[in-house]
Amino acid sequence: MKRMLFALGLSGALLGGSVVGGSVAWAEVNTAVPSTTSTVTNSDNTSITTITTQPVTAVPIEPVKAQPSLNTGDTAWVLVSTALVLLMTIPGLALFYGGMVRKKNVLSTMAHSLVAAGIVSIVWVVIGYSLAFGTGNAFIGGLDKVMLSGITTEALTGTIPEILFVIFQMTFAIITVAIISGSVAERMKFSAFVAFVAVWVVAVYAPIAHWVWGGGWLMNDGALDFAGGTVVHINSGVAGLVAAYMLGKRMGLGKESMAPHNLTLTVLGASLVWIGWFGFNGGSALGANGSAAYALVTTQVAAAVASITWLIVEKIVRGKASVLGAASGAIAGLVVITPAAGYVTVAGALVMGIVGGVVCFWGTTALKRLLKVDDSLDAFGLHAVGGIVGAILTAVFASSFIMGDKAPADMLHQLWVQVEGVLATIAYSAVMTFILLKIIDVVIGLRVESDDERMGLDLSQHGERIE
């Protein structure tokens, strides 16, 4: 009898209850149980044993975090986008710029885009990528990824291989320095341009890319730049303006014809740039998803409406709508939508395209005259002016319909952050470009001799010419 009572008392204790006077109290599952003492007695009121139960608290189970994994669809799309962005420079920008210069400078102008692809590719894998996306501080990346150290075939950036992200970002750096060549066409020494490209991508492009995309201070402040309004376009346009001032105006400007020698090349180039921009903006989603698709739609809409807007303005101002105007307007729209492509609705893209077409027309005409600068192929008027407009309007048109919970909660605050990014990019790019060009001017010299310029850079710099 005593053994049975003892067993009943023990089982009651294990079940979190007590046996008192023949009744059993059951514990609730997964709740804290207060400390209790159970005493089992026999009929003679003799104490047999005392069992004390300790409180048991349920411990919540941490949810298992999903590990990032490779997505083949995303990878395939970024692979294609990488090729499209490279297409923007070679042959896109090479043809676009090559058609707008005089015949004696066509090859030298195209050579700038080709050499940009070569030099930047080497510098990027050696140190550029590490400074832009390596572990560092708020202003510059570290040296942990020099020569792509530690980047294996298994390493991921989001859902794509990191090595793919490396070359995708490389193509952005390539076109950025190639854009600058539009401001210095027909008068800069080829050797000086090569030296400039090599140091500029390290000292200027990589730090600004880190600020915006690599975990730097602008990213932490919440700056929105979907595909490079600040990093690529404002940066290159401002650098081009500084370079144009330092080189001075082309000989004979305003006295002899500087008319484009072959606008057919320019239209072909602009068309390739337009197509390539789908990879530029759409690929910046880093995935084959709705964000990429929306970026393609807004890109097309902005380019189309800016091109038509430019033609209308040109017709009103000059009396004729030109083919060069249609091409320039499309580029203006593409630039303006770049920082906003994955953040705005179609309505936003329409408005941004209209504003971009008008403002960039002004930037390449009235503003250019006001600045009294020979920005040969309008790198500043199209890219810097368009980039500034796009960066600011991104704050205005960023939509929760597209961005969801990531949309800015306060438009005025976001507007300030965007302006902050614009001003910082302008200041840093201008100062550093001036310093680098000044050093190169002392060591190599920036501008070709007068006789070489008259002869044409194709012959004087490359020993070739188009018959």
Wavefront OBJ file of the C-alpha trace (Angstrom):
o trace
v 0.000 0.000 0.000
v 2.809 2.362 0.888
v 4.587 1.639 -2.407
v 1.443 2.361 -4.423
v 0.857 5.659 -2.643
v 4.485 6.602 -3.186
v 4.214 5.819 -6.916
v 1.045 7.896 -7.211
v 2.738 10.802 -5.470
v 5.805 10.571 -7.712
v 3.778 10.386 -10.934
v 1.721 13.361 -9.835
v 4.868 15.354 -9.214
v 6.308 14.443 -12.611
v 3.108 15.564 -14.306
v 3.455 18.961 -12.652
v 0.540 18.468 -10.328
v -0.033 17.177 -6.768
v -1.926 14.358 -5.193
v -3.709 15.619 -2.143
v -6.662 13.844 -0.663
v -6.904 11.561 -3.707
v -7.198 14.397 -6.336
v -4.739 15.121 -9.206
v -4.094 18.719 -10.527
v -2.811 18.691 -14.160
v -0.261 21.263 -15.382
v -0.894 23.457 -18.440
v 1.447 22.703 -21.329
v 4.345 25.174 -21.895
v 3.572 27.375 -18.860
v 5.642 28.275 -15.844
v 4.757 26.042 -12.903
v 5.063 27.478 -9.398
v 7.155 25.603 -6.914
v 4.962 23.099 -5.041
v 5.479 20.538 -2.337
v 3.531 17.275 -2.374
v 3.248 15.148 0.777
v 1.898 11.638 0.638
v 0.563 10.180 3.868
v -0.933 6.859 4.869
v -4.090 6.250 6.806
v -2.163 6.525 10.069
v -1.229 10.130 9.185
v 2.393 9.040 9.012
v 4.437 11.039 6.565
v 6.005 8.819 3.907
v 7.909 11.269 1.676
v 7.898 14.831 0.493
v 8.461 15.699 -3.191
v 9.158 19.272 -4.297
v 8.620 20.319 -7.910
v 10.694 23.182 -9.363
v 9.252 25.788 -11.724
v 9.709 25.017 -15.415
v 9.718 27.900 -17.887
v 9.156 27.299 -21.584
v 12.038 28.599 -23.731
v 10.950 30.036 -27.087
v 12.623 28.418 -30.077
v 14.467 30.809 -32.383
v 13.209 30.573 -35.975
v 15.777 29.168 -38.337
v 17.089 31.940 -40.590
v 17.023 31.157 -44.278
v 20.521 30.982 -45.682
v 21.160 32.870 -48.929
v 21.273 30.513 -51.854
v 22.134 30.758 -55.528
v 19.219 31.529 -57.830
v 19.926 30.460 -61.391
v 17.285 32.770 -62.864
v 18.745 35.811 -61.108
v 22.233 34.759 -62.137
v 21.242 34.366 -65.785
v 19.637 37.808 -65.870
v 22.664 39.558 -64.346
v 24.962 37.699 -66.760
v 22.957 39.112 -69.668
v 22.801 42.548 -68.035
v 26.581 42.619 -67.670
v 26.990 42.107 -71.409
v 24.364 44.788 -72.105
v 26.130 47.369 -69.931
v 29.462 46.672 -71.618
v 27.660 47.096 -74.949
v 26.805 50.638 -73.863
v 30.502 51.567 -73.954
v 31.870 49.348 -76.693
v 30.586 49.952 -79.256
v 27.663 52.134 -78.079
v 29.360 55.184 -76.596
v 32.316 54.852 -78.976
v 29.943 55.217 -81.950
v 27.821 57.901 -80.275
v 30.850 60.096 -79.574
v 32.742 59.100 -82.721
v 29.987 60.351 -84.990
v 29.848 63.777 -83.331
v 33.488 64.798 -83.788
v 35.281 65.941 -86.926
v 36.579 63.319 -89.314
v 40.219 63.841 -88.317
v 39.443 62.885 -84.694
v 37.080 59.915 -85.079
v 39.551 57.151 -84.252
v 41.076 58.983 -81.296
v 37.616 59.580 -79.845
v 36.633 55.924 -80.228
v 39.973 54.901 -78.739
v 38.984 56.595 -75.487
v 36.096 54.163 -74.988
v 38.237 51.176 -75.943
v 41.089 52.108 -73.621
v 38.609 52.816 -70.816
v 37.365 49.229 -71.094
v 40.913 47.885 -71.010
v 42.415 50.001 -68.229
v 39.405 49.932 -65.912
v 39.010 46.147 -66.227
v 42.552 45.646 -64.948
v 42.418 48.273 -62.210
v 39.004 47.054 -61.036
v 40.041 43.469 -60.326
v 43.363 44.526 -58.792
v 42.103 47.126 -56.310
v 39.031 49.025 -57.513
v 36.427 46.478 -56.432
v 38.010 46.124 -53.009
v 37.970 49.882 -52.412
v 34.346 50.114 -53.534
v 32.842 47.003 -51.939
v 35.424 45.669 -49.505
v 35.137 45.893 -45.729
v 36.242 49.360 -44.704
v 34.738 52.441 -43.116
v 32.049 54.936 -44.064
v 34.228 56.573 -46.699
v 36.285 53.882 -48.398
v 36.405 50.103 -48.632
v 39.340 48.089 -47.358
v 42.019 45.986 -48.997
v 40.500 42.634 -48.059
v 39.436 41.916 -51.654
v 42.537 43.081 -53.519
v 43.007 40.854 -56.580
v 39.554 39.477 -55.680
v 41.038 37.717 -52.664
v 38.645 35.331 -50.942
v 35.982 35.474 -53.657
v 35.307 31.828 -54.468
v 32.839 30.349 -56.917
v 30.574 29.658 -53.937
v 30.607 33.225 -52.553
v 27.299 35.028 -53.030
v 26.061 38.596 -53.237
v 22.369 38.202 -52.568
v 21.311 35.343 -54.840
v 24.045 35.690 -57.476
v 27.733 34.712 -57.376
v 29.889 37.519 -56.008
v 32.308 37.066 -58.904
v 29.421 37.968 -61.237
v 28.688 41.045 -59.132
v 32.358 42.015 -59.546
v 32.209 42.136 -63.339
v 28.720 43.666 -63.386
v 30.024 46.571 -61.311
v 33.157 46.704 -63.470
v 31.053 47.619 -66.496
v 29.616 50.574 -64.566
v 33.103 51.849 -63.787
v 34.071 51.449 -67.445
v 31.251 53.566 -68.831
v 31.741 56.228 -66.159
v 35.284 57.054 -67.271
v 34.305 56.686 -70.936
v 31.622 59.366 -70.501
v 34.289 61.825 -69.314
v 36.036 61.499 -72.681
v 33.154 63.398 -74.262
v 34.301 66.582 -72.536
v 37.950 66.327 -73.629
v 37.514 65.116 -77.205
v 39.720 66.481 -79.986
v 42.451 67.993 -77.792
v 43.666 65.728 -74.957
v 46.867 63.706 -75.193
v 46.168 59.989 -75.419
v 48.886 59.201 -72.851
v 47.395 61.727 -70.434
v 43.945 60.172 -70.835
v 45.303 56.686 -70.128
v 47.024 57.897 -66.952
v 43.922 59.792 -65.874
v 41.641 56.785 -66.312
v 43.905 54.549 -64.230
v 44.106 56.865 -61.223
v 40.616 58.376 -61.422
v 38.779 55.076 -61.117
v 40.714 54.346 -57.902
v 40.744 57.794 -56.317
v 37.312 59.085 -57.349
v 34.963 56.413 -58.684
v 35.630 53.692 -56.095
v 35.114 55.909 -53.014
v 31.837 57.367 -54.306
v 30.599 53.884 -55.258
v 31.408 52.815 -51.697
v 29.483 55.755 -50.228
v 26.325 54.886 -52.134
v 26.380 51.122 -52.745
v 29.175 49.625 -50.645
v 27.895 50.337 -47.143
v 29.234 53.883 -46.912
v 27.814 56.980 -45.282
v 25.333 57.906 -48.002
v 23.873 54.404 -47.984
v 23.570 54.593 -44.199
v 21.858 57.976 -44.493
v 19.275 56.391 -46.801
v 20.277 57.892 -50.160
v 18.393 56.333 -53.078
v 20.365 55.616 -56.238
v 19.019 52.574 -58.020
v 21.560 52.373 -60.842
v 24.028 55.252 -60.682
v 22.578 58.743 -60.925
v 25.243 60.022 -58.539
v 27.928 57.344 -58.826
v 28.025 57.289 -62.623
v 26.370 60.345 -64.151
v 26.904 63.276 -61.783
v 30.383 61.967 -61.053
v 31.431 61.673 -64.704
v 29.711 64.876 -65.807
v 31.377 66.990 -63.132
v 34.766 65.408 -63.826
v 34.272 66.164 -67.517
v 33.448 69.803 -66.788
v 36.607 70.231 -64.695
v 38.699 68.554 -67.394
v 37.194 70.788 -70.094
v 38.073 73.906 -68.120
v 41.627 72.716 -67.509
v 42.215 71.790 -71.155
v 40.723 74.965 -72.561
v 38.674 75.377 -75.721
v 39.399 73.674 -79.027
v 41.299 75.681 -81.591
v 38.963 77.491 -83.951
v 35.865 77.072 -81.787
v 33.358 79.705 -82.851
v 35.406 80.547 -85.952
v 35.332 77.337 -87.941
v 32.858 74.503 -88.301
v 32.801 71.882 -85.550
v 29.901 70.005 -87.146
v 29.580 66.243 -86.568
v 31.143 64.316 -89.431
v 28.760 61.322 -89.409
v 25.491 61.410 -87.491
v 24.673 57.928 -88.748
v 27.292 56.600 -86.330
v 25.814 58.737 -83.566
v 22.295 57.383 -84.095
v 23.579 53.801 -84.178
v 25.564 54.452 -81.017
v 22.627 56.055 -79.226
v 20.437 53.092 -80.184
v 22.938 50.622 -78.741
v 23.255 52.726 -75.585
v 19.454 52.751 -75.253
v 19.271 48.962 -75.571
v 22.185 48.461 -73.205
v 20.510 50.656 -70.606
v 18.001 47.873 -69.975
v 20.878 45.934 -68.454
v 22.158 49.047 -66.706
v 18.884 49.758 -64.898
v 17.144 46.385 -65.019
v 20.255 44.501 -63.972
v 20.655 46.739 -60.927
v 17.760 44.861 -59.329
v 20.286 41.982 -59.133
v 17.519 39.531 -59.873
v 14.978 38.358 -62.427
v 11.997 39.797 -60.588
v 9.268 42.411 -60.626
v 11.669 45.170 -59.637
v 13.795 44.468 -62.713
v 10.723 44.387 -64.948
v 9.435 47.675 -63.592
v 12.884 49.219 -64.052
v 12.784 48.230 -67.730
v 9.352 49.801 -68.191
v 10.240 53.088 -66.469
v 13.518 53.216 -68.401
v 11.753 52.870 -71.740
v 9.044 55.377 -70.848
v 11.476 58.040 -69.600
v 13.749 57.694 -72.637
v 10.841 57.874 -75.065
v 9.125 60.882 -73.520
v 12.416 62.775 -73.046
v 13.324 62.233 -76.693
v 9.981 63.582 -77.899
v 10.112 66.453 -75.396
v 13.577 67.444 -76.627
v 12.323 67.509 -80.226
v 9.375 69.711 -79.280
v 11.575 72.163 -77.384
v 14.122 72.178 -80.205
v 11.388 72.872 -82.759
v 10.121 75.793 -80.683
v 13.584 77.267 -80.036
v 15.398 76.549 -83.307
v 12.605 75.983 -85.765
v 13.646 72.405 -86.617
v 13.669 69.067 -84.815
v 16.991 67.328 -85.441
v 18.033 63.677 -85.460
v 20.861 64.545 -83.064
v 18.240 66.125 -80.816
v 16.185 62.926 -80.771
v 19.265 60.900 -79.816
v 20.377 63.412 -77.180
v 16.872 63.562 -75.708
v 16.749 59.799 -75.350
v 20.101 59.805 -73.530
v 18.823 62.600 -71.270
v 15.765 60.552 -70.319
v 17.871 57.479 -69.659
v 20.177 59.457 -67.382
v 17.334 61.091 -65.447
v 15.536 57.810 -64.735
v 18.692 55.938 -63.704
v 18.612 56.741 -59.959
v 14.850 56.139 -59.806
v 14.220 53.242 -62.196
v 13.276 50.688 -59.544
v 11.540 53.143 -57.225
v 8.948 55.063 -59.268
v 5.723 54.317 -61.105
v 5.114 54.832 -64.813
v 3.490 58.190 -64.024
v 6.634 59.252 -62.201
v 8.775 58.134 -65.126
v 6.637 60.181 -67.532
v 7.069 63.355 -65.506
v 10.786 62.735 -64.973
v 11.257 62.190 -68.702
v 9.530 65.458 -69.571
v 11.518 67.432 -67.004
v 14.739 65.725 -68.068
v 14.195 66.523 -71.733
v 13.610 70.216 -71.033
v 16.348 70.711 -68.434
v 19.025 68.791 -70.345
v 18.255 70.774 -73.512
v 18.873 73.891 -71.438
v 22.014 72.314 -69.970
v 23.560 71.680 -73.384
v 22.664 75.101 -74.783
v 22.039 78.076 -72.480
v 23.905 76.714 -69.452
v 26.862 75.719 -71.614
v 27.109 79.266 -72.950
v 26.743 80.665 -69.444
v 29.604 78.517 -68.152
v 31.777 79.523 -71.133
v 33.220 76.034 -71.377
v 34.003 73.829 -74.363
v 32.326 70.641 -73.193
v 32.885 69.060 -76.599
v 30.180 66.388 -76.618
v 28.014 67.645 -73.736
v 28.992 65.167 -71.045
v 28.182 67.736 -68.364
v 24.956 68.989 -69.918
v 23.542 65.495 -70.389
v 25.018 63.434 -67.578
v 25.678 65.812 -64.680
v 22.582 67.948 -65.229
v 20.423 64.890 -65.929
v 21.857 63.042 -62.947
v 21.156 65.957 -60.609
v 17.562 66.251 -61.841
v 17.039 62.505 -61.516
v 18.532 62.257 -58.029
v 16.331 65.044 -56.686
v 13.145 63.859 -58.396
v 13.723 60.364 -57.011
v 12.785 61.731 -53.592
v 9.605 63.235 -55.020
v 8.379 60.237 -57.005
v 9.665 57.269 -54.968
v 6.499 55.227 -54.478
v 5.343 52.781 -51.829
v 3.381 51.103 -54.630
v 6.747 49.950 -56.002
v 8.974 49.961 -52.920
v 6.500 48.759 -50.305
v 7.737 49.276 -46.741
v 11.111 50.475 -48.045
v 9.621 53.667 -49.489
v 10.677 56.923 -47.787
v 8.299 57.866 -44.985
v 9.101 61.581 -45.164
v 9.551 63.136 -48.608
v 11.200 66.306 -47.283
v 13.756 64.326 -45.315
v 14.462 62.136 -48.330
v 14.819 65.240 -50.469
v 17.502 66.533 -48.127
v 19.329 63.193 -48.209
v 19.275 63.238 -52.016
v 20.580 66.819 -52.146
v 23.262 65.859 -49.646
v 24.392 63.064 -51.944
v 24.376 65.347 -54.995
v 26.451 68.046 -53.284
v 28.932 65.570 -51.828
v 29.437 63.903 -55.206
v 29.922 67.225 -56.991
v 32.405 68.505 -54.427
v 34.498 65.352 -54.169
v 34.564 64.651 -57.892
v 35.465 68.245 -58.786
v 38.260 68.626 -56.249
v 39.843 65.220 -56.813
v 39.611 65.475 -60.603
v 41.329 68.862 -60.506
v 44.151 67.524 -58.315
v 44.713 64.438 -60.472
v 44.698 66.386 -63.737
v 47.063 68.980 -62.300
v 49.558 66.268 -61.380
v 49.248 64.637 -64.807
v 49.669 68.018 -66.483
v 52.943 68.578 -64.619
v 54.270 65.084 -65.343
v 52.948 64.384 -68.861
v 51.041 67.406 -70.077
v 47.313 67.336 -70.805
v 46.891 68.962 -74.178
v 48.390 68.106 -77.550
v 50.549 70.629 -79.387
v 48.834 73.131 -81.677
v 50.207 71.519 -84.832
v 49.015 68.095 -83.686
v 45.549 69.469 -82.987
v 45.344 71.035 -86.443
v 46.499 67.800 -88.044
v 43.967 65.811 -86.068
v 44.471 63.401 -83.205
v 43.974 60.327 -85.386
v 47.275 60.985 -87.127
v 49.173 62.807 -84.394
v 48.308 60.384 -81.573
v 47.709 57.089 -83.374
v 49.297 57.349 -86.814
v 46.022 56.410 -88.486
v 43.215 58.158 -90.279
v 39.954 57.545 -92.090
v 40.194 58.170 -95.844
l 1 2 3 4 5 6 7 8 9 10 11 12 13 14 15 16 17 18 19 20 21 22 23 24 25 26 27 28 29 30 31 32 33 34 35 36 37 38 39 40 41 42 43 44 45 46 47 48 49 50 51 52 53 54 55 56 57 58 59 60 61 62 63 64 65 66 67 68 69 70 71 72 73 74 75 76 77 78 79 80 81 82 83 84 85 86 87 88 89 90 91 92 93 94 95 96 97 98 99 100 101 102 103 104 105 106 107 108 109 110 111 112 113 114 115 116 117 118 119 120 121 122 123 124 125 126 127 128 129 130 131 132 133 134 135 136 137 138 139 140 141 142 143 144 145 146 147 148 149 150 151 152 153 154 155 156 157 158 159 160 161 162 163 164 165 166 167 168 169 170 171 172 173 174 175 176 177 178 179 180 181 182 183 184 185 186 187 188 189 190 191 192 193 194 195 196 197 198 199 200 201 202 203 204 205 206 207 208 209 210 211 212 213 214 215 216 217 218 219 220 221 222 223 224 225 226 227 228 229 230 231 232 233 234 235 236 237 238 239 240 241 242 243 244 245 246 247 248 249 250 251 252 253 254 255 256 257 258 259 260 261 262 263 264 265 266 267 268 269 270 271 272 273 274 275 276 277 278 279 280 281 282 283 284 285 286 287 288 289 290 291 292 293 294 295 296 297 298 299 300 301 302 303 304 305 306 307 308 309 310 311 312 313 314 315 316 317 318 319 320 321 322 323 324 325 326 327 328 329 330 331 332 333 334 335 336 337 338 339 340 341 342 343 344 345 346 347 348 349 350 351 352 353 354 355 356 357 358 359 360 361 362 363 364 365 366 367 368 369 370 371 372 373 374 375 376 377 378 379 380 381 382 383 384 385 386 387 388 389 390 391 392 393 394 395 396 397 398 399 400 401 402 403 404 405 406 407 408 409 410 411 412 413 414 415 416 417 418 419 420 421 422 423 424 425 426 427 428 429 430 431 432 433 434 435 436 437 438 439 440 441 442 443 444 445 446 447 448 449 450 451 452 453 454 455 456 457 458 459 460 461 462 463 464 465 466 467
